[in-house]
Every structure is written in C-alpha cells, then in structure tokens.
C-alpha cells in the first residue's frame, strides 16, 4: 500500500533511503535547505556532491519547502547532521502544529547533541511532543549509502519503545536487498550508532600508520567493550552491542573506505592536521564531536575508556597518535 513519507536531509544516506522508499512503491518528498541541490535532484535526478554517478527515480520529489514535504505524510524521517537535529525539529513542530497532523517520526542520524550529550531521539522528543507524533523510531545499523544504492545486501535495525511503531518502519523499508530487524532497546541502538564513529577514527589512524589486521581487530574488540560499558551505564541492554547496531555497525565503520570517520582517521594517521582533514572531507565527521561527548560522559560516570581517552587526546589536546598507542600498550596488565 502506497504511503506518503517525508525525508528530511538530502545527503548520501537521506537521499538513498528516500530512493529505497520510492522503489518500495511509496510517495516520497525529500527536503533540503539547498535550492541548488533541489534543482539538481528534480531536473537531473542526480546528487553529485553526495552520490556521484547515481541516478534517482523521476518519482522522487525534492523541495526546500518543509510544509510541502510534510503535508499528508504518515511518517517523517530525519537524516540530517546531529548538530542541526534540534533546529530542524523546531521548524518541523511549527509545521505539524499548523497542519494539525501527527506522523510517525523516524531518525537515521548517528551521534549525540554537542553540549547536552543527549541522544537524537531525546532531542527530537523534547522539541516535538506526543501531541504531534504517533511514535518515535530509530533506524540504525551497518549500512553505507553507496552499497544500498547498488542494492547490496544490507541489514539494519528499527528500534522503538513501541514495538508496533518499529514494525511499521520495518514494513516501510524492507525489500529484497534491505532487511530490517526490530528492537526495543533505543538507548543501546543509539549509543552503539554514536560511539562506533569514535572507534572508527582510531581504526583509520591505525591504517594510516601502516598497522595490520591484528591491531585493527584489537581496537575494534576493546573499543566495543568501551561502548558497551558506557551504554550499559545509561540503561542499555548489553546484548544489543553484539547485534547489528553494535558489533555490526562497528565492523562496517571501522573497515570501509566509505566511512567518513575511518577516512578522517586514516588521514590523521598519515600526519595531516585535524583542521586540514575537516576541510578536505567537506562533510560532517560525527566522530569528532561524539568523542568529546563520550570522554565527558565517561568522566561523569567514572567509566574506564582508555581508547576513547587516547583518541580525545589526539583530537583535542594535540597529542601524538604514536605516543597514545604506546601508552595504551604499556598500561598495566588486566583480565579481559
């Protein structure tokens, strides 16, 4: 059954999820704040800055008018950078109030709000009350837009406190190349999604320095232990971290050139300055801000996160990557 869905954010992941929904037979309005991008998508059906060479279906409608995008939509999907989640939610609630509508809200962004350290679903829920939403679902897991675009096999998670809402999202997105599992551990899914970007910076740095598979496996394994430790302290189910949004997302983000965080770490490992890396990337590197949040949360909860602290020292204190690695290796011996 065809449903209208609004997708907010026309970057690589947002535009490809919009493409999936169109291919699944839904009516999709994609919202962007860039008139130039809107014109390119509507006329040329391309999005060269984010998905070079990919052709979008003519049925996909893109607009800069938030009200037009949302009007009549049964679901609204946020796929914008973490730093603009709150202002976009503030714009959206005004539109929903004017339209007197109550769509299902979904987000597929990964990170924590800078300063407050709040999860994305918390931020959206603060700005958009239950009066204007029929549910809140997190869509997350090991996925690269480039691979979903070419219909590679991808499995991700729809998480919500309301299992029925998660199942609705499952039904919207599932097809023969994209499989969705449901989960009720929103804290665990969002924690895994956010903090794996920090470990991916480290994995990229190891590659840039020339380390091999043993080092990368060690980093991912011990990095997952840190993510789990922090997530459980905030109420997550430890089992979530051995699932798609935990170890699955960590593997794909720590081993792929498609990952912006991995690429940023790789450049840092090769000796580039953080300023130059950010400038060269041209897109948001979520792991940089998330590392600061993870470090501060670990301090608040008195949780041992040595890898996160080492990456924080490199990003924010100008520490040498090689010295931080040496420091990690020379720590007192412990049981696993």
C-alpha positions in Angstrom: 0.0 0.0 0.0 1.4 3.4 -1.1 2.1 5.8 1.7 3.5 9.4 1.7 6.7 9.8 3.6 8.8 13.0 4.1 12.6 12.6 4.3 14.5 15.5 5.9 18.0 15.7 4.7 19.3 15.1 1.1 22.8 13.9 1.9 24.1 10.5 0.9 22.1 8.4 3.4 19.0 10.6 3.3 18.7 10.6 -0.4 19.4 6.8 -0.7 16.8 6.0 1.9 14.4 8.2 0.0 15.3 6.2 -3.1 14.6 2.9 -1.2 11.1 4.2 -0.2 10.3 5.2 -3.8 11.4 1.8 -5.1 9.2 0.2 -2.4 6.2 2.0 -4.0 5.8 4.9 -1.7 5.3 8.6 -2.4 8.3 10.4 -1.1 9.1 14.1 -0.6 12.8 14.8 0.1 13.5 18.1 1.9 16.7 20.0 1.5 17.7 23.6 2.5 19.7 24.0 -0.7 17.9 25.3 -3.7 20.7 24.3 -5.9 20.6 20.7 -4.7 16.8 20.6 -5.1 17.0 21.8 -8.7 19.7 19.2 -9.4 17.6 16.3 -8.0 14.3 17.4 -9.6 15.7 18.2 -13.1 18.8 16.0 -13.5 17.8 13.3 -10.9 21.4 13.4 -9.6 23.1 14.3 -6.3 26.7 14.6 -7.4 28.2 16.0 -4.2 27.0 13.1 -2.1 26.3 10.2 -4.5 28.3 10.8 -7.7 27.1 8.9 -10.7 23.9 7.7 -9.1 20.6 8.3 -10.9 17.5 8.8 -8.8 13.9 7.9 -9.9 11.9 10.7 -11.5 9.1 10.0 -9.0 11.3 11.4 -6.2 10.2 14.9 -5.4 12.6 17.3 -3.7 11.7 20.6 -2.1 13.0 23.4 0.1 9.5 23.9 1.5 9.2 21.9 4.7 5.4 22.3 4.8 5.0 20.9 1.3 7.3 18.0 2.2 5.4 17.0 5.3 1.8 17.7 4.2 -0.1 14.4 4.1 2.9 12.3 5.2 2.3 9.4 7.6 5.9 9.3 8.5 8.8 11.9 8.7 12.3 10.6 8.6 15.2 12.8 9.9 18.5 12.2 8.2 20.3 15.4 9.0 23.6 16.0 10.9 23.3 15.8 14.6 24.2 19.4 15.1 21.0 20.5 13.3 18.6 18.0 14.6 17.2 20.4 17.2 16.7 23.4 14.9 15.1 21.2 12.2 12.8 19.6 14.9 11.8 23.1 16.0 10.9 24.0 12.4 9.0 20.8 12.0 6.9 21.2 15.1 5.6 24.6 13.8 4.6 22.9 10.5 2.9 20.0 12.3 1.0 22.4 14.5 -0.2 24.3 11.5 -1.2 21.2 9.6 -2.6 19.6 12.8 -1.1 16.3 11.9 0.6 13.5 13.9 3.1 11.5 11.8 5.3 8.7 12.9 8.8 10.2 13.5 11.9 8.2 12.5 15.6 9.2 12.6 18.5 7.6 10.9 21.2 10.0 12.1 24.1 8.9 14.3 25.6 11.0 17.1 25.0 12.9 20.4 24.0 16.5 20.7 27.0 18.6 21.5 26.9 20.1 24.9 23.9 18.2 26.3 25.2 14.8 25.2 21.6 13.8 24.6 20.7 11.0 22.2 18.9 12.1 19.0 15.6 10.6 19.9 15.7 12.6 23.2 16.3 15.8 21.3 13.5 15.2 18.9 11.1 14.2 21.6 12.0 17.3 23.6 11.1 19.6 20.7 8.1 17.6 19.3 5.7 16.4 22.0 3.4 13.4 21.8 0.7 15.7 20.6 2.5 15.9 17.2 3.9 12.4 16.8 2.4 9.0 16.7 5.7 7.3 17.7 9.5 7.6 17.6 11.7 5.0 15.9 15.5 4.8 15.4 16.7 3.3 12.1 20.3 2.2 12.5 22.9 -0.4 11.7 25.8 -1.4 9.5 25.0 0.5 6.3 26.7 2.6 3.7 24.6 4.6 1.2 26.9 3.6 -1.6 26.2 -0.1 -1.0 22.5 0.3 -0.5 22.4 2.3 -3.7 23.8 -0.7 -5.7 21.4 -3.0 -3.9 24.0 -4.8 -1.9 22.6 -7.0 0.9 22.1 -4.7 4.0 20.6 -5.5 7.4 19.7 -2.8 9.9 17.6 -2.2 13.0 14.3 -0.3 13.7 14.3 0.4 17.4 11.4 1.9 19.5 9.9 1.6 22.9 6.7 0.9 20.9 7.3 -2.4 19.0 4.3 -1.7 16.8 5.9 1.5 15.6 9.1 -0.3 14.9 7.2 -2.9 12.9 5.6 -0.1 10.8 9.1 1.2 9.9 10.2 -2.4 9.2 7.3 -2.7 6.7 8.1 0.6 5.0 11.7 -0.2 4.3 12.1 -4.0 3.8 12.7 -5.4 0.4 14.9 -8.0 -1.3 18.2 -6.2 -0.5 17.4 -4.3 2.7 16.3 -6.3 5.7 15.1 -4.7 8.9 15.0 -6.2 12.3 13.0 -4.7 15.2 14.4 -3.9 18.7 13.0 -2.2 21.8 16.4 -1.1 23.2 16.5 2.5 21.9 19.3 3.5 24.3 21.6 0.7 23.2 20.9 1.2 19.5 21.6 4.9 19.6 24.6 4.5 21.9 26.2 1.9 19.5 25.4 4.1 16.5 27.1 7.2 18.0 30.2 5.8 19.7 31.3 3.4 16.9 32.3 6.6 15.0 34.9 7.3 17.7 36.5 3.9 17.3 36.4 4.2 13.5 38.6 7.3 13.8 41.1 5.1 15.7 40.8 2.3 13.1 41.5 4.7 10.3 44.5 6.1 12.2 46.0 2.6 12.6 45.6 2.1 8.8 47.2 5.5 8.1 50.2 4.5 10.3 50.6 1.2 8.5 49.4 -1.2 11.2 47.9 -4.6 10.1 44.8 -6.7 10.8 45.8 -7.7 14.3 45.9 -4.1 15.6 42.6 -3.3 13.9 40.9 -6.4 15.5 42.3 -5.4 18.9 41.0 -1.9 18.5 37.5 -3.0 17.5 37.2 -5.6 20.2 38.4 -3.4 23.0 36.5 -0.4 21.5 33.3 -2.4 21.6 34.0 -3.2 25.3 34.1 0.5 26.0 31.0 1.3 24.0 29.1 -1.5 25.9 30.4 -0.3 29.2 29.2 3.3 28.6 25.9 2.2 27.1 25.0 -0.2 30.0 25.8 2.6 32.5 23.0 4.6 30.8 20.5 1.7 30.8 21.2 -0.1 27.6 20.8 -3.9 27.2 24.4 -5.4 26.9 23.1 -7.9 24.3 22.3 -5.0 21.9 26.1 -4.5 21.5 26.6 -7.9 19.9 23.8 -7.1 17.4 23.6 -5.1 14.2 23.7 -1.7 15.8 26.6 -2.7 18.0 29.3 -5.0 16.6 27.7 -4.9 13.1 27.9 -1.2 12.8 31.3 -1.1 14.4 32.8 -3.6 11.8 31.4 -1.8 8.8 32.5 1.7 10.0 36.0 0.6 11.1 36.9 -1.3 7.9 35.4 0.6 5.0 36.7 3.5 2.8 33.0 4.6 2.6 33.2 5.7 6.2 34.0 9.4 6.7 35.2 8.7 10.2 37.6 6.0 9.0 38.9 8.2 6.2 39.4 11.1 8.7 41.4 8.8 11.0 43.4 7.5 8.1 44.4 11.0 7.1 45.3 11.8 10.7 47.5 8.7 10.8 49.3 9.8 7.7 50.2 13.0 9.5 47.6 15.6 8.3 46.3 18.1 10.8 42.8 17.9 12.1 42.0 21.2 10.5 43.1 20.0 7.1 41.2 16.7 7.5 37.9 18.5 8.3 38.5 20.9 5.4 39.3 18.1 2.9 36.3 16.0 4.0 33.7 18.5 3.1 31.0 16.6 5.0 30.3 16.1 8.7 32.7 13.9 10.7 30.4 12.9 13.5 33.0 11.0 15.5 34.9 14.2 16.3 32.2 15.8 18.4 31.0 12.4 19.7 34.5 11.6 21.0 34.2 14.7 23.2 30.8 13.7 24.4 32.0 10.1 25.1 35.0 11.4 27.0 32.9 13.7 29.2 30.3 11.1 29.8 32.9 8.6 30.9 34.3 11.2 33.3 30.9 11.9 34.7 30.1 8.2 35.2 33.7 7.3 36.3 33.9 4.7 33.5 37.3 3.5 32.2 37.6 4.2 28.5 41.3 4.3 27.6 40.9 4.1 23.8 38.3 6.9 23.8 40.6 9.0 26.0 43.5 8.4 23.7 41.5 9.5 20.7 40.3 12.5 22.6 43.9 13.5 23.5 44.8 13.4 19.8 41.7 15.4 18.7 41.5 17.9 21.5 44.9 18.1 23.2 47.2 17.8 20.2 48.7 14.5 21.4 50.8 12.3 19.2 49.0 9.2 17.9 52.1 7.1 18.2 52.6 8.2 21.8 49.0 7.4 22.7 49.3 4.0 21.1 52.4 3.4 23.1 50.6 4.5 26.3 47.7 2.1 25.6 50.1 -0.8 25.1 52.1 -0.2 28.2 49.1 0.0 30.6 49.1 -2.4 33.5 48.0 -6.0 32.5 44.4 -6.8 33.1 41.9 -9.7 32.7 39.7 -9.4 29.7 
